[in-house]
Amino acid sequence: MSSDNEKCTKLALDESASECRLSTLRKRSQLDFEIDFFERILSREPNYLEVLLNLGDLFTRKGCHRRALQVDLRLAQLRPKSPTVMFNLACSHALLNQKAEALDALRRAVDLGYSDLDHLLSDPDLTALREQPEFLHIAADLAAHPKTPHIV
């Protein structure tokens, strides 16, 4: 008879634990869910570029700018000649008010072929740079030598 009681107690505990996990999941945002999902993929495949790009974007949207910067620095190591990667790196630095690093990455992005002047001028991530003379030079150079825009 005690084994029946033990089974009932175990079943009740399992159901309680299940309910706790469900309530925790319900409290998590979609961003949290996606971040967790992509981090699990990265734990198995650390250089998965598409996952890193998505994770950097998710961290930025969530306001985890230091974590986004870490992802963008990793991407810059993996794809040092990608204008999009360099542009995203500039955005991460700018969001952390690291203006010199942001401007350097932005200059590299343009040198590598980034050419979407409208996006450069309107991206809210770059707000901290808008008044910087180097930012104005980069924008002027881009306006003077338009190329086919790269979509970020």
Secondary structure by P-SEA (a helix, b strand, c coil): caaaaaaaaaaaaaaaaaaaaaaaaaaccaaaaaaaaaaaaaaacccaaaaaaaaaaaaaaacaaaaaaaaaaaaaaaccccaaaaaaaaaaaaaacaaaaaaaaaaaaaaacccaaaaaacccccccccccaaaaaaaaaaaacccccccc
